[in-house]
Amino acid sequence: MAYKGRYQPNNPLKYKGNFRNIIYRSLWELKFMKYCDSNQNILEWGSEEIIVPYRSPIDNRYHRYFPDFYIKVRENTGKIKKYIIEVKPQKQCIEPKIQKTKTRSYVYQVCEYAKNQAKWKAAEEYCMDRGLEFKVLTENELGIK
């Protein structure tokens, strides 16, 4: 099975953006798309439709971050809430342990972690300014082993 591709929603009216151009980049994202599309409490959703500017700690320049998802949810209380969601493996959410040998793999992990932290901090600020909530979902929240 392909790990990336196009998703065709069953409920295109719920999708905010171009529903003919929904791209998933992992099977975890595909699983979340199917959940958003089929769950009646998800009132609207979008994939990579929001742009959050952030300063990269790697080159100290501004870049554009496209969070994985935007969702508008009717919670059990009846309250409507909006979220920006990022789907990531748990291992990418934990700071790499310091190693004596600075292998290429270790340097890559440290840079990716730092970049993700900068993106997520910018996303939290973006959400606070707009009345949304930012969440990172891992395999734990998605029920993937």
Accessible surface in RSA format (square Angstrom, percent):
REM  Atomic radii and reference values for relative SASA: ProtOr
REM  Chains: A
REM  Algorithm: Lee & Richards
REM  Probe-radius: 1.40
REM  Slices: 20
REM RES _ NUM      All-atoms   Total-Side   Main-Chain    Non-polar    All polar
REM                ABS   REL    ABS   REL    ABS   REL    ABS   REL    ABS   REL
RES MET A   1   173.21  89.7  97.56  64.6  75.65 180.1  89.13  75.8  84.08 111.4
RES ALA A   2    63.42  58.3  45.44  70.1  17.98  40.9  55.94  78.8   7.48  19.8
RES TYR A   3   152.71  71.3 148.69  84.6   4.02  10.5 101.04  75.9  51.67  63.7
RES LYS A   4   144.09  70.3 136.89  84.0   7.20  17.2  79.95  72.0  64.14  68.3
RES GLY A   5    24.56  30.3   0.00   N/A  24.56  30.3  24.19  66.4   0.38   0.8
RES ARG A   6   145.42  61.1 119.46  60.9  25.96  61.8  44.43  60.7 100.99  61.2
RES TYR A   7    19.65   9.2  18.23  10.4   1.42   3.7  15.16  11.4   4.49   5.5
RES GLN A   8   112.41  62.9  97.96  71.6  14.45  34.4  59.15 125.9  53.26  40.4
RES PRO A   9    15.32  11.2   0.91   0.8  14.41  52.4   0.91   0.8  14.41  89.5
RES ASN A  10   129.23  89.1 101.71  98.3  27.52  66.3  25.79  62.1 103.44 100.0
RES ASN A  11    62.41  43.0  58.38  56.4   4.03   9.7  10.57  25.4  51.84  50.1
RES PRO A  12    45.54  33.2  42.31  38.6   3.24  11.8  42.35  35.0   3.19  19.8
RES LEU A  13   168.93  94.1 151.78 108.6  17.16  43.1 154.83 108.7  14.11  38.0
RES LYS A  14    34.94  17.0  32.74  20.1   2.20   5.2  32.50  29.3   2.44   2.6
RES TYR A  15    10.74   5.0   0.60   0.3  10.14  26.4   0.00   0.0  10.74  13.2
RES LYS A  16    94.32  46.0  91.24  56.0   3.08   7.3  48.13  43.3  46.18  49.2
RES GLY A  17    46.15  56.9   0.00   N/A  46.15  56.9  21.88  60.0  24.27  54.4
RES ASN A  18    87.43  60.3  75.53  73.0  11.90  28.6  35.69  85.9  51.74  50.0
RES PHE A  19    62.63  31.3  62.63  38.8   0.00   0.0  62.63  38.0   0.00   0.0
RES ARG A  20   163.81  68.8 152.42  77.7  11.39  27.1  51.95  71.0 111.86  67.8
RES ASN A  21    77.79  53.6  66.55  64.3  11.23  27.0   9.53  22.9  68.25  66.0
RES ILE A  22     1.26   0.7   0.00   0.0   1.26   3.0   0.86   0.6   0.40   1.1
RES ILE A  23    47.61  27.1  43.12  32.1   4.48  10.8  43.12  31.1   4.48  12.2
RES TYR A  24    20.74   9.7  20.74  11.8   0.00   0.0   1.93   1.5  18.81  23.2
RES ARG A  25   129.14  54.2 109.71  55.9  19.43  46.3  46.15  63.1  83.00  50.3
RES SER A  26    36.20  30.6  35.45  47.3   0.75   1.7  33.40  71.1   2.80   3.9
RES LEU A  27    57.25  31.9  50.97  36.5   6.27  15.8  51.01  35.8   6.24  16.8
RES TRP A  28    60.45  24.3  60.45  29.3   0.00   0.0  44.80  23.9  15.65  25.4
RES GLU A  29    14.46   8.3  14.46  10.9   0.00   0.0   0.36   0.7  14.10  11.5
RES LEU A  30    15.02   8.4  15.02  10.7   0.00   0.0  15.02  10.5   0.00   0.0
RES LYS A  31    93.01  45.4  88.12  54.1   4.89  11.7  66.22  59.6  26.79  28.5
RES PHE A  32    11.38   5.7  10.73   6.6   0.66   1.7  11.38   6.9   0.00   0.0
RES MET A  33     0.00   0.0   0.00   0.0   0.00   0.0   0.00   0.0   0.00   0.0
RES LYS A  34   107.02  52.2 104.91  64.4   2.11   5.0  61.91  55.7  45.10  48.0
RES TYR A  35   111.99  52.3 106.51  60.6   5.48  14.3  77.55  58.3  34.44  42.5
RES CYS A  36     0.00   0.0   0.00   0.0   0.00   0.0   0.00   0.0   0.00   0.0
RES ASP A  37     1.44   1.0   1.24   1.2   0.20   0.5   1.02   2.4   0.42   0.4
RES SER A  38    87.00  73.5  57.06  76.2  29.94  69.0  43.36  92.3  43.64  61.1
RES ASN A  39    35.06  24.2  27.18  26.3   7.88  19.0  10.76  25.9  24.30  23.5
RES GLN A  40   154.20  86.2 135.96  99.4  18.24  43.4  48.58 103.4 105.62  80.1
RES ASN A  41    55.14  38.0  55.14  53.3   0.00   0.0   5.19  12.5  49.95  48.3
RES ILE A  42     5.58   3.2   4.36   3.2   1.23   3.0   4.36   3.1   1.23   3.3
RES LEU A  43    54.66  30.4  37.36  26.7  17.30  43.5  40.44  28.4  14.22  38.3
RES GLU A  44    30.38  17.4  30.38  23.0   0.00   0.0   1.15   2.2  29.23  23.9
RES TRP A  45     0.00   0.0   0.00   0.0   0.00   0.0   0.00   0.0   0.00   0.0
RES GLY A  46     0.34   0.4   0.00   N/A   0.34   0.4   0.30   0.8   0.03   0.1
RES SER A  47    10.47   8.8   3.19   4.3   7.28  16.8   0.70   1.5   9.77  13.7
RES GLU A  48    45.93  26.4  31.24  23.6  14.69  35.0   9.94  19.2  35.99  29.4
RES GLU A  49    80.86  46.4  49.48  37.4  31.38  74.7  15.55  30.1  65.32  53.3
RES ILE A  50    32.09  18.3  28.46  21.2   3.63   8.7  31.68  22.8   0.40   1.1
RES ILE A  51    76.62  43.6  62.83  46.8  13.79  33.2  62.83  45.2  13.79  37.4
RES VAL A  52     1.76   1.2   1.76   1.6   0.00   0.0   1.76   1.5   0.00   0.0
RES PRO A  53    82.27  60.0  74.01  67.5   8.25  30.0  74.01  61.1   8.25  51.3
RES TYR A  54    12.23   5.7   9.26   5.3   2.97   7.7   3.17   2.4   9.06  11.2
RES ARG A  55   111.68  46.9  99.40  50.7  12.28  29.2  33.36  45.6  78.32  47.5
RES SER A  56     3.15   2.7   3.15   4.2   0.00   0.0   0.70   1.5   2.45   3.4
RES PRO A  57    76.05  55.4  38.42  35.0  37.63 136.8  49.26  40.7  26.79 166.5
RES ILE A  58    92.89  52.9  62.64  46.7  30.25  72.9  65.55  47.2  27.34  74.2
RES ASP A  59    63.33  44.4  40.94  40.8  22.39  52.9  35.08  82.6  28.26  28.2
RES ASN A  60    99.14  68.4  91.31  88.2   7.83  18.9  26.05  62.7  73.09  70.6
RES ARG A  61   159.84  67.1 156.07  79.6   3.77   9.0  45.63  62.4 114.21  69.2
RES TYR A  62   140.95  65.8 116.98  66.6  23.97  62.4  82.81  62.2  58.14  71.7
RES HIS A  63    64.96  35.5  57.23  39.8   7.74  19.8  40.46  41.7  24.51  28.5
RES ARG A  64   157.55  66.1 135.22  68.9  22.33  53.2  49.17  67.2 108.38  65.7
RES TYR A  65     9.10   4.2   7.41   4.2   1.69   4.4   9.10   6.8   0.00   0.0
RES PHE A  66    75.48  37.8  64.35  39.9  11.13  29.0  64.35  39.0  11.13  31.9
RES PRO A  67     2.66   1.9   0.96   0.9   1.70   6.2   0.96   0.8   1.70  10.5
RES ASP A  68     9.94   7.0   9.46   9.4   0.48   1.1   0.86   2.0   9.08   9.1
RES PHE A  69     2.53   1.3   0.28   0.2   2.26   5.9   2.11   1.3   0.43   1.2
RES TYR A  70    26.54  12.4  25.37  14.4   1.17   3.1  21.82  16.4   4.73   5.8
RES ILE A  71    11.92   6.8  11.92   8.9   0.00   0.0  11.92   8.6   0.00   0.0
RES LYS A  72    54.37  26.5  54.37  33.4   0.00   0.0   7.11   6.4  47.26  50.3
RES VAL A  73    22.20  14.6  22.20  20.1   0.00   0.0  22.20  19.3   0.00   0.0
RES ARG A  74    99.89  41.9  97.89  49.9   2.00   4.8  27.16  37.1  72.72  44.1
RES GLU A  75    53.26  30.6  44.62  33.8   8.64  20.6  21.50  41.6  31.76  25.9
RES ASN A  76   158.80 109.5 116.93 113.0  41.87 100.8  39.09  94.1 119.71 115.7
RES THR A  77   120.52  85.7  79.34  80.4  41.17  98.1  87.62 117.7  32.90  49.7
RES GLY A  78    43.28  53.4   0.00   N/A  43.28  53.4  26.12  71.7  17.17  38.4
RES LYS A  79   127.78  62.3 117.04  71.8  10.74  25.6  78.05  70.3  49.73  53.0
RES ILE A  80    75.58  43.0  54.80  40.8  20.78  50.1  54.80  39.5  20.78  56.4
RES LYS A  81    60.17  29.4  56.84  34.9   3.33   7.9  25.52  23.0  34.65  36.9
RES LYS A  82    82.31  40.2  80.71  49.5   1.60   3.8  26.77  24.1  55.54  59.2
RES TYR A  83    21.58  10.1  21.58  12.3   0.00   0.0   8.96   6.7  12.61  15.6
RES ILE A  84     0.00   0.0   0.00   0.0   0.00   0.0   0.00   0.0   0.00   0.0
RES ILE A  85     4.15   2.4   4.15   3.1   0.00   0.0   4.15   3.0   0.00   0.0
RES GLU A  86     8.52   4.9   8.52   6.4   0.00   0.0   0.10   0.2   8.42   6.9
RES VAL A  87    10.81   7.1   1.74   1.6   9.06  21.8   1.74   1.5   9.06  24.6
RES LYS A  88    43.79  21.4  43.61  26.8   0.18   0.4   3.52   3.2  40.26  42.9
RES PRO A  89    35.95  26.2  35.95  32.8   0.00   0.0  35.95  29.7   0.00   0.0
RES GLN A  90    60.51  33.8  60.51  44.2   0.00   0.0  23.32  49.6  37.19  28.2
RES LYS A  91   161.70  78.9 143.02  87.8  18.68  44.5  89.60  80.6  72.10  76.8
RES GLN A  92    68.98  38.6  62.20  45.5   6.78  16.1  22.54  48.0  46.44  35.2
RES CYS A  93    33.21  25.1  15.13  16.9  18.07  42.5  13.10  33.2  20.11  21.7
RES ILE A  94   100.32  57.1  93.27  69.5   7.05  17.0  96.19  69.3   4.14  11.2
RES GLU A  95   116.02  66.6 104.84  79.3  11.17  26.6  22.18  42.9  93.84  76.6
RES PRO A  96    26.72  19.5   9.31   8.5  17.42  63.3  19.73  16.3   6.99  43.5
RES LYS A  97   181.18  88.4 168.80 103.6  12.38  29.5 118.15 106.3  63.03  67.1
RES ILE A  98   155.64  88.6 128.57  95.8  27.07  65.3 128.57  92.6  27.07  73.5
RES GLN A  99    76.69  42.9  72.34  52.9   4.35  10.4  24.98  53.2  51.72  39.2
RES LYS A 100   207.18 101.1 173.63 106.5  33.55  79.9 123.76 111.4  83.42  88.9
RES THR A 101    94.94  67.5  88.26  89.5   6.68  15.9  60.09  80.7  34.85  52.7
RES LYS A 102   121.37  59.2  95.07  58.3  26.30  62.6  80.92  72.8  40.45  43.1
RES THR A 103    62.23  44.3  54.61  55.4   7.62  18.2  57.67  77.5   4.56   6.9
RES ARG A 104   218.12  91.6 204.48 104.2  13.64  32.5  86.74 118.5 131.38  79.6
RES SER A 105    67.30  56.9  57.82  77.2   9.48  21.8  44.13  94.0  23.17  32.5
RES TYR A 106    17.69   8.3  16.22   9.2   1.46   3.8   7.14   5.4  10.55  13.0
RES VAL A 107    71.81  47.3  70.50  63.8   1.31   3.2  71.81  62.4   0.00   0.0
RES TYR A 108   141.04  65.8 136.43  77.6   4.61  12.0 103.60  77.9  37.44  46.1
RES GLN A 109    85.91  48.0  80.53  58.9   5.38  12.8  26.77  57.0  59.14  44.9
RES VAL A 110    58.20  38.3  57.63  52.2   0.57   1.4  57.78  50.2   0.42   1.1
RES CYS A 111    38.85  29.4  38.32  42.7   0.53   1.3  11.12  28.2  27.73  29.9
RES GLU A 112    46.48  26.7  46.48  35.2   0.00   0.0  12.00  23.2  34.48  28.1
RES TYR A 113    46.90  21.9  44.89  25.5   2.01   5.2  21.84  16.4  25.06  30.9
RES ALA A 114    31.41  28.9  25.00  38.6   6.41  14.6  29.65  41.8   1.76   4.7
RES LYS A 115    58.23  28.4  58.23  35.7   0.00   0.0  13.46  12.1  44.77  47.7
RES ASN A 116     5.09   3.5   5.09   4.9   0.00   0.0   0.00   0.0   5.09   4.9
RES GLN A 117    67.79  37.9  64.04  46.8   3.74   8.9  25.17  53.6  42.62  32.3
RES ALA A 118    22.63  20.8  11.20  17.3  11.44  26.0  18.89  26.6   3.74   9.9
RES LYS A 119    44.60  21.8  44.60  27.4   0.00   0.0   5.13   4.6  39.47  42.0
RES TRP A 120    19.88   8.0  19.88   9.6   0.00   0.0  18.96  10.1   0.92   1.5
RES LYS A 121   130.61  63.7 127.99  78.5   2.62   6.2  91.68  82.5  38.93  41.5
RES ALA A 122    16.21  14.9  10.81  16.7   5.40  12.3  13.25  18.7   2.96   7.8
RES ALA A 123     0.00   0.0   0.00   0.0   0.00   0.0   0.00   0.0   0.00   0.0
RES GLU A 124    92.29  53.0  88.74  67.1   3.55   8.4  22.84  44.2  69.44  56.7
RES GLU A 125    79.16  45.4  78.57  59.4   0.59   1.4  31.43  60.8  47.73  39.0
RES TYR A 126    41.79  19.5  37.13  21.1   4.66  12.1  17.47  13.1  24.32  30.0
RES CYS A 127     1.78   1.3   1.78   2.0   0.00   0.0   1.78   4.5   0.00   0.0
RES MET A 128   147.88  76.6 122.09  80.8  25.78  61.4  85.15  72.4  62.73  83.1
RES ASP A 129   118.83  83.2  80.86  80.5  37.97  89.8  23.06  54.3  95.77  95.5
RES ARG A 130   129.66  54.4  99.42  50.7  30.23  72.0  41.01  56.0  88.65  53.7
RES GLY A 131    67.73  83.5   0.00   N/A  67.73  83.5  40.30 110.6  27.43  61.4
RES LEU A 132    30.75  17.1  14.24  10.2  16.51  41.5  16.40  11.5  14.35  38.6
RES GLU A 133    54.77  31.4  51.70  39.1   3.07   7.3  26.37  51.0  28.41  23.2
RES PHE A 134    23.54  11.8   4.12   2.6  19.42  50.5   4.12   2.5  19.42  55.6
RES LYS A 135    84.50  41.2  79.71  48.9   4.78  11.4  39.76  35.8  44.73  47.6
RES VAL A 136    39.71  26.1  20.95  19.0  18.76  45.2  20.95  18.2  18.76  50.9
RES LEU A 137    24.61  13.7  24.61  17.6   0.00   0.0  24.61  17.3   0.00   0.0
RES THR A 138     6.63   4.7   6.63   6.7   0.00   0.0   6.62   8.9   0.02   0.0
RES GLU A 139    39.73  22.8  39.40  29.8   0.33   0.8  13.37  25.9  26.36  21.5
RES ASN A 140   103.06  71.1  75.91  73.4  27.14  65.4  28.97  69.7  74.09  71.6
RES GLU A 141   107.69  61.8  69.76  52.8  37.93  90.3  40.25  77.8  67.44  55.1
RES LEU A 142    20.20  11.3   9.55   6.8  10.65  26.8  14.02   9.8   6.19  16.6
RES GLY A 143    58.37  72.0   0.00   N/A  58.37  72.0  36.44 100.0  21.92  49.1
RES ILE A 144    41.34  23.5  30.31  22.6  11.03  26.6  33.49  24.1   7.84  21.3
RES LYS A 145   238.72 116.5 170.44 104.6  68.28 162.6 145.44 130.9  93.28  99.4
END  Absolute sums over single chains surface
CHAIN  1 A     9645.1       8027.1       1617.9       5037.6       4607.5
END  Absolute sums over all chains
TOTAL          9645.1       8027.1       1617.9       5037.6       4607.5
